[in-house]
Amino acid sequence: MTDCPGEYVLAIETSCDETAVSICDADGVILVSKVASQIELHAPYGGVVPELASRNHSADLKPLISATLEEAGLDWRDISVIAATSGPGLASSLLIGDTTAKAIAAALACPFYSINHMEGHLLSPFIGAGVEIPPHIALIVSGGHTLLVEVEAVGHYRILGSTKDDAAGEAFDKVGKMLDLPYPGGPQISERAEEGNPTAFDFPRSMLDSGDHEFSFSGLKTSVRYLIEKQLKPLSDKTLNDICASFQAAVVDVLIGKLRHAARENNSGIIAVSGGVSCNESLRERCRELAENEGLTLMLATPGYSTDNAAMIAFAAAARRAAGITGSSLNRDINPNLQLGETG
């Protein structure tokens, strides 16, 4: 494939229920990032309905691409690279973005980058800081993943630890459902936790002192369920807020404890935190405290780039290209179970 005459990356993200398109320049500077949310569509079901998600990706993607180009003040002649999420995610959703991106890349005769969704999260804290990614320890906390990663350079990652059961974000959403909070439960818990007492209930900090980098949140989730069953119904606002605050404190304690251990063990001077749960203000504040106490440089993904978005996919493609990593074959398929360090 030969490069197009322009200097910009157009990226598509459709791994789950958000349709997203973004454009960045060769240095990873984001020009436009647009997301068409489907939260209201899936809220009545208490979770993502794959068929509904893919149907709306199909309807939303073309106009979103046009709007992104228009807002950036660009046309197709300016686009030099096309990128799309190839996994992990819902197969039916991934196919919409991946197929569309490949068709555009073929039509423009531009390089195509198949991007791992988790690599997008991994690199997102560096958006705005250039495409040269320094060695660091990264914590990814999202609805589907909780990972500690040693980053040597773009494309060179070593997973130090992951969750043995529920991801942190998954635990937030499931506890939110137990408490009959609106979907998605994570942000609702965070909001109520601000009014609650984080020491009201002594929930377990599973594997906090295990000596490794693994996580487990299923025991915490079960502990919350048992507590709820013992409370008078309906729960008072005070009790509900205290449960949320105590649960959140337990999750954050584990995340911070594991991140501290990994940074010390690997003599890292830089830590980075990303993923949807990194929007949680309690976690963000504890990360700042950790960095200050340990003398570390902290890179935090901005809230707008923490949840699913295409800016992180565009940035990852620009970073890969800057690192001399060639594009992907148009024959490569999506992979709903793609692991970090693999490409589509």
Beta strands, then each sheet from edge to edge (+ up, - down):
strand 1: 8-13
strand 2: 19-25
strand 3: 30-36
strand 4: 79-87
strand 5: 112-116
strand 6: 136-141
strand 7: 146-153
strand 8: 156-162
strand 9: 270-274
strand 10: 297-300
sheet 1: 3+ 2- 1+ 4+ 5+
sheet 2: 8+ 7- 6+ 9+ 10+
end
